[in-house]
Amino acid sequence: MPYDPRLVAPMRDEMVRMGAKELKTVAEVDEVLGDPKGTLLVFVNSVCGCAAGNARPGLALALQHGVRPQQIVTVFAGQDLANAGGGITAGPVFSKLMGFALQRYGVPPSHRKQTVLPIEW
């Protein structure tokens, strides 16, 4: 169950103040990831202490540097019920970014493991 929107609003607003565009739908994610213009920083926001204590402050610090990404976008995991608690937007982000990173760094695809026991439906 998502947190009360009044609790989450400051966390969303903090990202927008830093210059991030919040993506709330699959179409928005596909549009940005499908045709990134220049450098793209994707931030997966959350209510958790890791995001509050480290990730958002770390991003704020990093954005003080003279070299910045041309686009900053954010998705909020675990919140928007309209997109399955944020999973519908955050899931494709993880999938596409990891696919790119694995290919970029030459990590070969793993082979699917066969199940020991046959599964029948």
Phi and psi restraints in degrees (range 20) as a CNS / XPLOR table:
assign (resid 1 and name C) (resid 2 and name N)
       (resid 2 and name CA) (resid 2 and name C) 1.0 -71.3 20.0 2
assign (resid 2 and name N) (resid 2 and name CA)
       (resid 2 and name C) (resid 3 and name N) 1.0 159.9 20.0 2
assign (resid 2 and name C) (resid 3 and name N)
       (resid 3 and name CA) (resid 3 and name C) 1.0 -74.1 20.0 2
assign (resid 3 and name N) (resid 3 and name CA)
       (resid 3 and name C) (resid 4 and name N) 1.0 162.2 20.0 2
assign (resid 3 and name C) (resid 4 and name N)
       (resid 4 and name CA) (resid 4 and name C) 1.0 -58.1 20.0 2
assign (resid 4 and name N) (resid 4 and name CA)
       (resid 4 and name C) (resid 5 and name N) 1.0 129.9 20.0 2
assign (resid 4 and name C) (resid 5 and name N)
       (resid 5 and name CA) (resid 5 and name C) 1.0 -56.3 20.0 2
assign (resid 5 and name N) (resid 5 and name CA)
       (resid 5 and name C) (resid 6 and name N) 1.0 -27.9 20.0 2
assign (resid 5 and name C) (resid 6 and name N)
       (resid 6 and name CA) (resid 6 and name C) 1.0 -67.8 20.0 2
assign (resid 6 and name N) (resid 6 and name CA)
       (resid 6 and name C) (resid 7 and name N) 1.0 -31.1 20.0 2
assign (resid 6 and name C) (resid 7 and name N)
       (resid 7 and name CA) (resid 7 and name C) 1.0 -73.8 20.0 2
assign (resid 7 and name N) (resid 7 and name CA)
       (resid 7 and name C) (resid 8 and name N) 1.0 -37.8 20.0 2
assign (resid 7 and name C) (resid 8 and name N)
       (resid 8 and name CA) (resid 8 and name C) 1.0 -81.6 20.0 2
assign (resid 8 and name N) (resid 8 and name CA)
       (resid 8 and name C) (resid 9 and name N) 1.0 -27.1 20.0 2
assign (resid 8 and name C) (resid 9 and name N)
       (resid 9 and name CA) (resid 9 and name C) 1.0 -51.8 20.0 2
assign (resid 9 and name N) (resid 9 and name CA)
       (resid 9 and name C) (resid 10 and name N) 1.0 -45.3 20.0 2
assign (resid 9 and name C) (resid 10 and name N)
       (resid 10 and name CA) (resid 10 and name C) 1.0 -61.8 20.0 2
assign (resid 10 and name N) (resid 10 and name CA)
       (resid 10 and name C) (resid 11 and name N) 1.0 -32.0 20.0 2
assign (resid 10 and name C) (resid 11 and name N)
       (resid 11 and name CA) (resid 11 and name C) 1.0 -71.6 20.0 2
assign (resid 11 and name N) (resid 11 and name CA)
       (resid 11 and name C) (resid 12 and name N) 1.0 -38.8 20.0 2
assign (resid 11 and name C) (resid 12 and name N)
       (resid 12 and name CA) (resid 12 and name C) 1.0 -66.6 20.0 2
assign (resid 12 and name N) (resid 12 and name CA)
       (resid 12 and name C) (resid 13 and name N) 1.0 -45.8 20.0 2
assign (resid 12 and name C) (resid 13 and name N)
       (resid 13 and name CA) (resid 13 and name C) 1.0 -62.2 20.0 2
assign (resid 13 and name N) (resid 13 and name CA)
       (resid 13 and name C) (resid 14 and name N) 1.0 -36.2 20.0 2
assign (resid 13 and name C) (resid 14 and name N)
       (resid 14 and name CA) (resid 14 and name C) 1.0 -58.8 20.0 2
assign (resid 14 and name N) (resid 14 and name CA)
       (resid 14 and name C) (resid 15 and name N) 1.0 -41.7 20.0 2
assign (resid 14 and name C) (resid 15 and name N)
       (resid 15 and name CA) (resid 15 and name C) 1.0 -66.7 20.0 2
assign (resid 15 and name N) (resid 15 and name CA)
       (resid 15 and name C) (resid 16 and name N) 1.0 -41.8 20.0 2
assign (resid 15 and name C) (resid 16 and name N)
       (resid 16 and name CA) (resid 16 and name C) 1.0 -64.6 20.0 2
assign (resid 16 and name N) (resid 16 and name CA)
       (resid 16 and name C) (resid 17 and name N) 1.0 -40.2 20.0 2
assign (resid 16 and name C) (resid 17 and name N)
       (resid 17 and name CA) (resid 17 and name C) 1.0 -62.1 20.0 2
assign (resid 17 and name N) (resid 17 and name CA)
       (resid 17 and name C) (resid 18 and name N) 1.0 -30.1 20.0 2
assign (resid 17 and name C) (resid 18 and name N)
       (resid 18 and name CA) (resid 18 and name C) 1.0 -78.3 20.0 2
assign (resid 18 and name N) (resid 18 and name CA)
       (resid 18 and name C) (resid 19 and name N) 1.0 -6.0 20.0 2
assign (resid 18 and name C) (resid 19 and name N)
       (resid 19 and name CA) (resid 19 and name C) 1.0 103.5 20.0 2
assign (resid 19 and name N) (resid 19 and name CA)
       (resid 19 and name C) (resid 20 and name N) 1.0 9.0 20.0 2
assign (resid 19 and name C) (resid 20 and name N)
       (resid 20 and name CA) (resid 20 and name C) 1.0 -84.9 20.0 2
assign (resid 20 and name N) (resid 20 and name CA)
       (resid 20 and name C) (resid 21 and name N) 1.0 144.4 20.0 2
assign (resid 20 and name C) (resid 21 and name N)
       (resid 21 and name CA) (resid 21 and name C) 1.0 -95.7 20.0 2
assign (resid 21 and name N) (resid 21 and name CA)
       (resid 21 and name C) (resid 22 and name N) 1.0 124.9 20.0 2
assign (resid 21 and name C) (resid 22 and name N)
       (resid 22 and name CA) (resid 22 and name C) 1.0 -83.9 20.0 2
assign (resid 22 and name N) (resid 22 and name CA)
       (resid 22 and name C) (resid 23 and name N) 1.0 129.1 20.0 2
assign (resid 22 and name C) (resid 23 and name N)
       (resid 23 and name CA) (resid 23 and name C) 1.0 -102.4 20.0 2
assign (resid 23 and name N) (resid 23 and name CA)
       (resid 23 and name C) (resid 24 and name N) 1.0 125.9 20.0 2
assign (resid 23 and name C) (resid 24 and name N)
       (resid 24 and name CA) (resid 24 and name C) 1.0 -118.6 20.0 2
assign (resid 24 and name N) (resid 24 and name CA)
       (resid 24 and name C) (resid 25 and name N) 1.0 -5.3 20.0 2
assign (resid 24 and name C) (resid 25 and name N)
       (resid 25 and name CA) (resid 25 and name C) 1.0 -131.3 20.0 2
assign (resid 25 and name N) (resid 25 and name CA)
       (resid 25 and name C) (resid 26 and name N) 1.0 159.9 20.0 2
assign (resid 25 and name C) (resid 26 and name N)
       (resid 26 and name CA) (resid 26 and name C) 1.0 -61.2 20.0 2
assign (resid 26 and name N) (resid 26 and name CA)
       (resid 26 and name C) (resid 27 and name N) 1.0 -39.3 20.0 2
assign (resid 26 and name C) (resid 27 and name N)
       (resid 27 and name CA) (resid 27 and name C) 1.0 -61.0 20.0 2
assign (resid 27 and name N) (resid 27 and name CA)
       (resid 27 and name C) (resid 28 and name N) 1.0 -40.6 20.0 2
assign (resid 27 and name C) (resid 28 and name N)
       (resid 28 and name CA) (resid 28 and name C) 1.0 -65.8 20.0 2
assign (resid 28 and name N) (resid 28 and name CA)
       (resid 28 and name C) (resid 29 and name N) 1.0 -41.5 20.0 2
assign (resid 28 and name C) (resid 29 and name N)
       (resid 29 and name CA) (resid 29 and name C) 1.0 -62.6 20.0 2
assign (resid 29 and name N) (resid 29 and name CA)
       (resid 29 and name C) (resid 30 and name N) 1.0 -48.3 20.0 2
assign (resid 29 and name C) (resid 30 and name N)
       (resid 30 and name CA) (resid 30 and name C) 1.0 -60.5 20.0 2
assign (resid 30 and name N) (resid 30 and name CA)
       (resid 30 and name C) (resid 31 and name N) 1.0 -39.5 20.0 2
assign (resid 30 and name C) (resid 31 and name N)
       (resid 31 and name CA) (resid 31 and name C) 1.0 -62.9 20.0 2
assign (resid 31 and name N) (resid 31 and name CA)
       (resid 31 and name C) (resid 32 and name N) 1.0 -46.4 20.0 2
assign (resid 31 and name C) (resid 32 and name N)
       (resid 32 and name CA) (resid 32 and name C) 1.0 -72.8 20.0 2
assign (resid 32 and name N) (resid 32 and name CA)
       (resid 32 and name C) (resid 33 and name N) 1.0 -46.4 20.0 2
assign (resid 32 and name C) (resid 33 and name N)
       (resid 33 and name CA) (resid 33 and name C) 1.0 -76.4 20.0 2
assign (resid 33 and name N) (resid 33 and name CA)
       (resid 33 and name C) (resid 34 and name N) 1.0 -25.1 20.0 2
assign (resid 33 and name C) (resid 34 and name N)
       (resid 34 and name CA) (resid 34 and name C) 1.0 -72.8 20.0 2
assign (resid 34 and name N) (resid 34 and name CA)
       (resid 34 and name C) (resid 35 and name N) 1.0 -29.1 20.0 2
assign (resid 34 and name C) (resid 35 and name N)
       (resid 35 and name CA) (resid 35 and name C) 1.0 -145.3 20.0 2
assign (resid 35 and name N) (resid 35 and name CA)
       (resid 35 and name C) (resid 36 and name N) 1.0 67.0 20.0 2
assign (resid 35 and name C) (resid 36 and name N)
       (resid 36 and name CA) (resid 36 and name C) 1.0 -66.2 20.0 2
assign (resid 36 and name N) (resid 36 and name CA)
       (resid 36 and name C) (resid 37 and name N) 1.0 139.0 20.0 2
assign (resid 36 and name C) (resid 37 and name N)
       (resid 37 and name CA) (resid 37 and name C) 1.0 -104.7 20.0 2
assign (resid 37 and name N) (resid 37 and name CA)
       (resid 37 and name C) (resid 38 and name N) 1.0 103.8 20.0 2
assign (resid 37 and name C) (resid 38 and name N)
       (resid 38 and name CA) (resid 38 and name C) 1.0 77.4 20.0 2
assign (resid 38 and name N) (resid 38 and name CA)
       (resid 38 and name C) (resid 39 and name N) 1.0 -153.1 20.0 2
assign (resid 38 and name C) (resid 39 and name N)
       (resid 39 and name CA) (resid 39 and name C) 1.0 -77.6 20.0 2
assign (resid 39 and name N) (resid 39 and name CA)
       (resid 39 and name C) (resid 40 and name N) 1.0 141.4 20.0 2
assign (resid 39 and name C) (resid 40 and name N)
       (resid 40 and name CA) (resid 40 and name C) 1.0 -130.0 20.0 2
assign (resid 40 and name N) (resid 40 and name CA)
       (resid 40 and name C) (resid 41 and name N) 1.0 126.8 20.0 2
assign (resid 40 and name C) (resid 41 and name N)
       (resid 41 and name CA) (resid 41 and name C) 1.0 -108.8 20.0 2
assign (resid 41 and name N) (resid 41 and name CA)
       (resid 41 and name C) (resid 42 and name N) 1.0 124.7 20.0 2
assign (resid 41 and name C) (resid 42 and name N)
       (resid 42 and name CA) (resid 42 and name C) 1.0 -110.9 20.0 2
assign (resid 42 and name N) (resid 42 and name CA)
       (resid 42 and name C) (resid 43 and name N) 1.0 124.3 20.0 2
assign (resid 42 and name C) (resid 43 and name N)
       (resid 43 and name CA) (resid 43 and name C) 1.0 -115.0 20.0 2
assign (resid 43 and name N) (resid 43 and name CA)
       (resid 43 and name C) (resid 44 and name N) 1.0 122.7 20.0 2
assign (resid 43 and name C) (resid 44 and name N)
       (resid 44 and name CA) (resid 44 and name C) 1.0 -94.5 20.0 2
assign (resid 44 and name N) (resid 44 and name CA)
       (resid 44 and name C) (resid 45 and name N) 1.0 107.6 20.0 2
assign (resid 44 and name C) (resid 45 and name N)
       (resid 45 and name CA) (resid 45 and name C) 1.0 -83.8 20.0 2
assign (resid 45 and name N) (resid 45 and name CA)
       (resid 45 and name C) (resid 46 and name N) 1.0 157.1 20.0 2
assign (resid 45 and name C) (resid 46 and name N)
       (resid 46 and name CA) (resid 46 and name C) 1.0 -160.0 20.0 2
assign (resid 46 and name N) (resid 46 and name CA)
       (resid 46 and name C) (resid 47 and name N) 1.0 163.5 20.0 2
assign (resid 46 and name C) (resid 47 and name N)
       (resid 47 and name CA) (resid 47 and name C) 1.0 -81.2 20.0 2
assign (resid 47 and name N) (resid 47 and name CA)
       (resid 47 and name C) (resid 48 and name N) 1.0 -18.7 20.0 2
assign (resid 47 and name C) (resid 48 and name N)
       (resid 48 and name CA) (resid 48 and name C) 1.0 -59.6 20.0 2
assign (resid 48 and name N) (resid 48 and name CA)
       (resid 48 and name C) (resid 49 and name N) 1.0 159.6 20.0 2
assign (resid 48 and name C) (resid 49 and name N)
       (resid 49 and name CA) (resid 49 and name C) 1.0 -62.5 20.0 2
assign (resid 49 and name N) (resid 49 and name CA)
       (resid 49 and name C) (resid 50 and name N) 1.0 -29.4 20.0 2
assign (resid 49 and name C) (resid 50 and name N)
       (resid 50 and name CA) (resid 50 and name C) 1.0 -61.7 20.0 2
assign (resid 50 and name N) (resid 50 and name CA)
       (resid 50 and name C) (resid 51 and name N) 1.0 -43.0 20.0 2
assign (resid 50 and name C) (resid 51 and name N)
       (resid 51 and name CA) (resid 51 and name C) 1.0 -68.9 20.0 2
assign (resid 51 and name N) (resid 51 and name CA)
       (resid 51 and name C) (resid 52 and name N) 1.0 -45.0 20.0 2
assign (resid 51 and name C) (resid 52 and name N)
       (resid 52 and name CA) (resid 52 and name C) 1.0 -70.2 20.0 2
assign (resid 52 and name N) (resid 52 and name CA)
       (resid 52 and name C) (resid 53 and name N) 1.0 -41.4 20.0 2
assign (resid 52 and name C) (resid 53 and name N)
       (resid 53 and name CA) (resid 53 and name C) 1.0 -86.9 20.0 2
assign (resid 53 and name N) (resid 53 and name CA)
       (resid 53 and name C) (resid 54 and name N) 1.0 -25.2 20.0 2
assign (resid 53 and name C) (resid 54 and name N)
       (resid 54 and name CA) (resid 54 and name C) 1.0 -129.1 20.0 2
assign (resid 54 and name N) (resid 54 and name CA)
       (resid 54 and name C) (resid 55 and name N) 1.0 -51.8 20.0 2
assign (resid 54 and name C) (resid 55 and name N)
       (resid 55 and name CA) (resid 55 and name C) 1.0 -68.4 20.0 2
assign (resid 55 and name N) (resid 55 and name CA)
       (resid 55 and name C) (resid 56 and name N) 1.0 -54.1 20.0 2
assign (resid 55 and name C) (resid 56 and name N)
       (resid 56 and name CA) (resid 56 and name C) 1.0 -64.9 20.0 2
assign (resid 56 and name N) (resid 56 and name CA)
       (resid 56 and name C) (resid 57 and name N) 1.0 -44.7 20.0 2
assign (resid 56 and name C) (resid 57 and name N)
       (resid 57 and name CA) (resid 57 and name C) 1.0 -61.9 20.0 2
assign (resid 57 and name N) (resid 57 and name CA)
       (resid 57 and name C) (resid 58 and name N) 1.0 -36.3 20.0 2
assign (resid 57 and name C) (resid 58 and name N)
       (resid 58 and name CA) (resid 58 and name C) 1.0 -64.9 20.0 2
assign (resid 58 and name N) (resid 58 and name CA)
       (resid 58 and name C) (resid 59 and name N) 1.0 -40.4 20.0 2
assign (resid 58 and name C) (resid 59 and name N)
       (resid 59 and name CA) (resid 59 and name C) 1.0 -65.2 20.0 2
assign (resid 59 and name N) (resid 59 and name CA)
       (resid 59 and name C) (resid 60 and name N) 1.0 -42.9 20.0 2
assign (resid 59 and name C) (resid 60 and name N)
       (resid 60 and name CA) (resid 60 and name C) 1.0 -59.0 20.0 2
assign (resid 60 and name N) (resid 60 and name CA)
       (resid 60 and name C) (resid 61 and name N) 1.0 -41.4 20.0 2
assign (resid 60 and name C) (resid 61 and name N)
       (resid 61 and name CA) (resid 61 and name C) 1.0 -66.3 20.0 2
assign (resid 61 and name N) (resid 61 and name CA)
       (resid 61 and name C) (resid 62 and name N) 1.0 -45.2 20.0 2
assign (resid 61 and name C) (resid 62 and name N)
       (resid 62 and name CA) (resid 62 and name C) 1.0 -62.2 20.0 2
assign (resid 62 and name N) (resid 62 and name CA)
       (resid 62 and name C) (resid 63 and name N) 1.0 -34.9 20.0 2
assign (resid 62 and name C) (resid 63 and name N)
       (resid 63 and name CA) (resid 63 and name C) 1.0 -75.6 20.0 2
assign (resid 63 and name N) (resid 63 and name CA)
       (resid 63 and name C) (resid 64 and name N) 1.0 -5.4 20.0 2
assign (resid 63 and name C) (resid 64 and name N)
       (resid 64 and name CA) (resid 64 and name C) 1.0 -80.1 20.0 2
assign (resid 64 and name N) (resid 64 and name CA)
       (resid 64 and name C) (resid 65 and name N) 1.0 -12.2 20.0 2
assign (resid 64 and name C) (resid 65 and name N)
       (resid 65 and name CA) (resid 65 and name C) 1.0 -69.5 20.0 2
assign (resid 65 and name N) (resid 65 and name CA)
       (resid 65 and name C) (resid 66 and name N) 1.0 152.6 20.0 2
assign (resid 65 and name C) (resid 66 and name N)
       (resid 66 and name CA) (resid 66 and name C) 1.0 -66.4 20.0 2
assign (resid 66 and name N) (resid 66 and name CA)
       (resid 66 and name C) (resid 67 and name N) 1.0 -28.4 20.0 2
assign (resid 66 and name C) (resid 67 and name N)
       (resid 67 and name CA) (resid 67 and name C) 1.0 -98.1 20.0 2
assign (resid 67 and name N) (resid 67 and name CA)
       (resid 67 and name C) (resid 68 and name N) 1.0 117.6 20.0 2
assign (resid 67 and name C) (resid 68 and name N)
       (resid 68 and name CA) (resid 68 and name C) 1.0 -125.4 20.0 2
assign (resid 68 and name N) (resid 68 and name CA)
       (resid 68 and name C) (resid 69 and name N) 1.0 155.0 20.0 2
assign (resid 68 and name C) (resid 69 and name N)
       (resid 69 and name CA) (resid 69 and name C) 1.0 -66.5 20.0 2
assign (resid 69 and name N) (resid 69 and name CA)
       (resid 69 and name C) (resid 70 and name N) 1.0 153.4 20.0 2
assign (resid 69 and name C) (resid 70 and name N)
       (resid 70 and name CA) (resid 70 and name C) 1.0 -75.0 20.0 2
assign (resid 70 and name N) (resid 70 and name CA)
       (resid 70 and name C) (resid 71 and name N) 1.0 -27.2 20.0 2
assign (resid 70 and name C) (resid 71 and name N)
       (resid 71 and name CA) (resid 71 and name C) 1.0 -133.7 20.0 2
assign (resid 71 and name N) (resid 71 and name CA)
       (resid 71 and name C) (resid 72 and name N) 1.0 140.7 20.0 2
assign (resid 71 and name C) (resid 72 and name N)
       (resid 72 and name CA) (resid 72 and name C) 1.0 -127.7 20.0 2
assign (resid 72 and name N) (resid 72 and name CA)
       (resid 72 and name C) (resid 73 and name N) 1.0 124.5 20.0 2
assign (resid 72 and name C) (resid 73 and name N)
       (resid 73 and name CA) (resid 73 and name C) 1.0 -127.4 20.0 2
assign (resid 73 and name N) (resid 73 and name CA)
       (resid 73 and name C) (resid 74 and name N) 1.0 157.7 20.0 2
assign (resid 73 and name C) (resid 74 and name N)
       (resid 74 and name CA) (resid 74 and name C) 1.0 -140.8 20.0 2
assign (resid 74 and name N) (resid 74 and name CA)
       (resid 74 and name C) (resid 75 and name N) 1.0 145.1 20.0 2
assign (resid 74 and name C) (resid 75 and name N)
       (resid 75 and name CA) (resid 75 and name C) 1.0 -122.0 20.0 2
assign (resid 75 and name N) (resid 75 and name CA)
       (resid 75 and name C) (resid 76 and name N) 1.0 153.0 20.0 2
assign (resid 75 and name C) (resid 76 and name N)
       (resid 76 and name CA) (resid 76 and name C) 1.0 -113.0 20.0 2
assign (resid 76 and name N) (resid 76 and name CA)
       (resid 76 and name C) (resid 77 and name N) 1.0 109.7 20.0 2
assign (resid 76 and name C) (resid 77 and name N)
       (resid 77 and name CA) (resid 77 and name C) 1.0 -74.3 20.0 2
assign (resid 77 and name N) (resid 77 and name CA)
       (resid 77 and name C) (resid 78 and name N) 1.0 139.3 20.0 2
assign (resid 77 and name C) (resid 78 and name N)
       (resid 78 and name CA) (resid 78 and name C) 1.0 79.3 20.0 2
assign (resid 78 and name N) (resid 78 and name CA)
       (resid 78 and name C) (resid 79 and name N) 1.0 17.5 20.0 2
assign (resid 78 and name C) (resid 79 and name N)
       (resid 79 and name CA) (resid 79 and name C) 1.0 -120.1 20.0 2
assign (resid 79 and name N) (resid 79 and name CA)
       (resid 79 and name C) (resid 80 and name N) 1.0 -58.0 20.0 2
assign (resid 79 and name C) (resid 80 and name N)
       (resid 80 and name CA) (resid 80 and name C) 1.0 -77.6 20.0 2
assign (resid 80 and name N) (resid 80 and name CA)
       (resid 80 and name C) (resid 81 and name N) 1.0 108.9 20.0 2
assign (resid 80 and name C) (resid 81 and name N)
       (resid 81 and name CA) (resid 81 and name C) 1.0 -63.6 20.0 2
assign (resid 81 and name N) (resid 81 and name CA)
       (resid 81 and name C) (resid 82 and name N) 1.0 -30.5 20.0 2
assign (resid 81 and name C) (resid 82 and name N)
       (resid 82 and name CA) (resid 82 and name C) 1.0 -61.1 20.0 2
assign (resid 82 and name N) (resid 82 and name CA)
       (resid 82 and name C) (resid 83 and name N) 1.0 -24.4 20.0 2
assign (resid 82 and name C) (resid 83 and name N)
       (resid 83 and name CA) (resid 83 and name C) 1.0 -123.0 20.0 2
assign (resid 83 and name N) (resid 83 and name CA)
       (resid 83 and name C) (resid 84 and name N) 1.0 47.8 20.0 2
assign (resid 83 and name C) (resid 84 and name N)
       (resid 84 and name CA) (resid 84 and name C) 1.0 58.3 20.0 2
assign (resid 84 and name N) (resid 84 and name CA)
       (resid 84 and name C) (resid 85 and name N) 1.0 46.8 20.0 2
assign (resid 84 and name C) (resid 85 and name N)
       (resid 85 and name CA) (resid 85 and name C) 1.0 70.8 20.0 2
assign (resid 85 and name N) (resid 85 and name CA)
       (resid 85 and name C) (resid 86 and name N) 1.0 26.6 20.0 2
assign (resid 85 and name C) (resid 86 and name N)
       (resid 86 and name CA) (resid 86 and name C) 1.0 90.2 20.0 2
assign (resid 86 and name N) (resid 86 and name CA)
       (resid 86 and name C) (resid 87 and name N) 1.0 -13.8 20.0 2
assign (resid 86 and name C) (resid 87 and name N)
       (resid 87 and name CA) (resid 87 and name C) 1.0 -65.7 20.0 2
assign (resid 87 and name N) (resid 87 and name CA)
       (resid 87 and name C) (resid 88 and name N) 1.0 -31.7 20.0 2
assign (resid 87 and name C) (resid 88 and name N)
       (resid 88 and name CA) (resid 88 and name C) 1.0 -70.3 20.0 2
assign (resid 88 and name N) (resid 88 and name CA)
       (resid 88 and name C) (resid 89 and name N) 1.0 -30.9 20.0 2
assign (resid 88 and name C) (resid 89 and name N)
       (resid 89 and name CA) (resid 89 and name C) 1.0 -89.4 20.0 2
assign (resid 89 and name N) (resid 89 and name CA)
       (resid 89 and name C) (resid 90 and name N) 1.0 -41.9 20.0 2
assign (resid 89 and name C) (resid 90 and name N)
       (resid 90 and name CA) (resid 90 and name C) 1.0 -71.2 20.0 2
assign (resid 90 and name N) (resid 90 and name CA)
       (resid 90 and name C) (resid 91 and name N) 1.0 -36.2 20.0 2
assign (resid 90 and name C) (resid 91 and name N)
       (resid 91 and name CA) (resid 91 and name C) 1.0 -57.5 20.0 2
assign (resid 91 and name N) (resid 91 and name CA)
       (resid 91 and name C) (resid 92 and name N) 1.0 -53.5 20.0 2
assign (resid 91 and name C) (resid 92 and name N)
       (resid 92 and name CA) (resid 92 and name C) 1.0 -62.0 20.0 2
assign (resid 92 and name N) (resid 92 and name CA)
       (resid 92 and name C) (resid 93 and name N) 1.0 -32.3 20.0 2
assign (resid 92 and name C) (resid 93 and name N)
       (resid 93 and name CA) (resid 93 and name C) 1.0 -61.4 20.0 2
assign (resid 93 and name N) (resid 93 and name CA)
       (resid 93 and name C) (resid 94 and name N) 1.0 -51.1 20.0 2
assign (resid 93 and name C) (resid 94 and name N)
       (resid 94 and name CA) (resid 94 and name C) 1.0 -58.7 20.0 2
assign (resid 94 and name N) (resid 94 and name CA)
       (resid 94 and name C) (resid 95 and name N) 1.0 -46.3 20.0 2
assign (resid 94 and name C) (resid 95 and name N)
       (resid 95 and name CA) (resid 95 and name C) 1.0 -60.6 20.0 2
assign (resid 95 and name N) (resid 95 and name CA)
       (resid 95 and name C) (resid 96 and name N) 1.0 -48.7 20.0 2
assign (resid 95 and name C) (resid 96 and name N)
       (resid 96 and name CA) (resid 96 and name C) 1.0 -69.5 20.0 2
assign (resid 96 and name N) (resid 96 and name CA)
       (resid 96 and name C) (resid 97 and name N) 1.0 -42.2 20.0 2
assign (resid 96 and name C) (resid 97 and name N)
       (resid 97 and name CA) (resid 97 and name C) 1.0 -67.2 20.0 2
assign (resid 97 and name N) (resid 97 and name CA)
       (resid 97 and name C) (resid 98 and name N) 1.0 -41.9 20.0 2
assign (resid 97 and name C) (resid 98 and name N)
       (resid 98 and name CA) (resid 98 and name C) 1.0 -68.5 20.0 2
assign (resid 98 and name N) (resid 98 and name CA)
       (resid 98 and name C) (resid 99 and name N) 1.0 -38.0 20.0 2
assign (resid 98 and name C) (resid 99 and name N)
       (resid 99 and name CA) (resid 99 and name C) 1.0 -59.1 20.0 2
assign (resid 99 and name N) (resid 99 and name CA)
       (resid 99 and name C) (resid 100 and name N) 1.0 -43.7 20.0 2
assign (resid 99 and name C) (resid 100 and name N)
       (resid 100 and name CA) (resid 100 and name C) 1.0 -64.5 20.0 2
assign (resid 100 and name N) (resid 100 and name CA)
       (resid 100 and name C) (resid 101 and name N) 1.0 -47.6 20.0 2
assign (resid 100 and name C) (resid 101 and name N)
       (resid 101 and name CA) (resid 101 and name C) 1.0 -62.8 20.0 2
assign (resid 101 and name N) (resid 101 and name CA)
       (resid 101 and name C) (resid 102 and name N) 1.0 -43.2 20.0 2
assign (resid 101 and name C) (resid 102 and name N)
       (resid 102 and name CA) (resid 102 and name C) 1.0 -63.0 20.0 2
assign (resid 102 and name N) (resid 102 and name CA)
       (resid 102 and name C) (resid 103 and name N) 1.0 -40.8 20.0 2
assign (resid 102 and name C) (resid 103 and name N)
       (resid 103 and name CA) (resid 103 and name C) 1.0 -68.3 20.0 2
assign (resid 103 and name N) (resid 103 and name CA)
       (resid 103 and name C) (resid 104 and name N) 1.0 -43.8 20.0 2
assign (resid 103 and name C) (resid 104 and name N)
       (resid 104 and name CA) (resid 104 and name C) 1.0 -59.7 20.0 2
assign (resid 104 and name N) (resid 104 and name CA)
       (resid 104 and name C) (resid 105 and name N) 1.0 -39.5 20.0 2
assign (resid 104 and name C) (resid 105 and name N)
       (resid 105 and name CA) (resid 105 and name C) 1.0 -98.7 20.0 2
assign (resid 105 and name N) (resid 105 and name CA)
       (resid 105 and name C) (resid 106 and name N) 1.0 13.3 20.0 2
assign (resid 105 and name C) (resid 106 and name N)
       (resid 106 and name CA) (resid 106 and name C) 1.0 69.7 20.0 2
assign (resid 106 and name N) (resid 106 and name CA)
       (resid 106 and name C) (resid 107 and name N) 1.0 27.0 20.0 2
assign (resid 106 and name C) (resid 107 and name N)
       (resid 107 and name CA) (resid 107 and name C) 1.0 -81.3 20.0 2
assign (resid 107 and name N) (resid 107 and name CA)
       (resid 107 and name C) (resid 108 and name N) 1.0 118.8 20.0 2
assign (resid 107 and name C) (resid 108 and name N)
       (resid 108 and name CA) (resid 108 and name C) 1.0 -70.7 20.0 2
assign (resid 108 and name N) (resid 108 and name CA)
       (resid 108 and name C) (resid 109 and name N) 1.0 151.0 20.0 2
assign (resid 108 and name C) (resid 109 and name N)
       (resid 109 and name CA) (resid 109 and name C) 1.0 -65.1 20.0 2
assign (resid 109 and name N) (resid 109 and name CA)
       (resid 109 and name C) (resid 110 and name N) 1.0 144.7 20.0 2
assign (resid 109 and name C) (resid 110 and name N)
       (resid 110 and name CA) (resid 110 and name C) 1.0 -83.7 20.0 2
assign (resid 110 and name N) (resid 110 and name CA)
       (resid 110 and name C) (resid 111 and name N) 1.0 156.1 20.0 2
assign (resid 110 and name C) (resid 111 and name N)
       (resid 111 and name CA) (resid 111 and name C) 1.0 -86.9 20.0 2
assign (resid 111 and name N) (resid 111 and name CA)
       (resid 111 and name C) (resid 112 and name N) 1.0 142.7 20.0 2
assign (resid 111 and name C) (resid 112 and name N)
       (resid 112 and name CA) (resid 112 and name C) 1.0 -66.4 20.0 2
assign (resid 112 and name N) (resid 112 and name CA)
       (resid 112 and name C) (resid 113 and name N) 1.0 135.7 20.0 2
assign (resid 112 and name C) (resid 113 and name N)
       (resid 113 and name CA) (resid 113 and name C) 1.0 -84.6 20.0 2
assign (resid 113 and name N) (resid 113 and name CA)
       (resid 113 and name C) (resid 114 and name N) 1.0 138.5 20.0 2
assign (resid 113 and name C) (resid 114 and name N)
       (resid 114 and name CA) (resid 114 and name C) 1.0 -83.6 20.0 2
assign (resid 114 and name N) (resid 114 and name CA)
       (resid 114 and name C) (resid 115 and name N) 1.0 142.2 20.0 2
assign (resid 114 and name C) (resid 115 and name N)
       (resid 115 and name CA) (resid 115 and name C) 1.0 -71.4 20.0 2
assign (resid 115 and name N) (resid 115 and name CA)
       (resid 115 and name C) (resid 116 and name N) 1.0 146.1 20.0 2
assign (resid 115 and name C) (resid 116 and name N)
       (resid 116 and name CA) (resid 116 and name C) 1.0 -72.0 20.0 2
assign (resid 116 and name N) (resid 116 and name CA)
       (resid 116 and name C) (resid 117 and name N) 1.0 -39.5 20.0 2
assign (resid 116 and name C) (resid 117 and name N)
       (resid 117 and name CA) (resid 117 and name C) 1.0 -102.8 20.0 2
assign (resid 117 and name N) (resid 117 and name CA)
       (resid 117 and name C) (resid 118 and name N) 1.0 136.3 20.0 2
assign (resid 117 and name C) (resid 118 and name N)
       (resid 118 and name CA) (resid 118 and name C) 1.0 -66.9 20.0 2
assign (resid 118 and name N) (resid 118 and name CA)
       (resid 118 and name C) (resid 119 and name N) 1.0 141.1 20.0 2
assign (resid 118 and name C) (resid 119 and name N)
       (resid 119 and name CA) (resid 119 and name C) 1.0 -108.3 20.0 2
assign (resid 119 and name N) (resid 119 and name CA)
       (resid 119 and name C) (resid 120 and name N) 1.0 126.8 20.0 2
assign (resid 119 and name C) (resid 120 and name N)
       (resid 120 and name CA) (resid 120 and name C) 1.0 -120.4 20.0 2
assign (resid 120 and name N) (resid 120 and name CA)
       (resid 120 and name C) (resid 121 and name N) 1.0 137.2 20.0 2
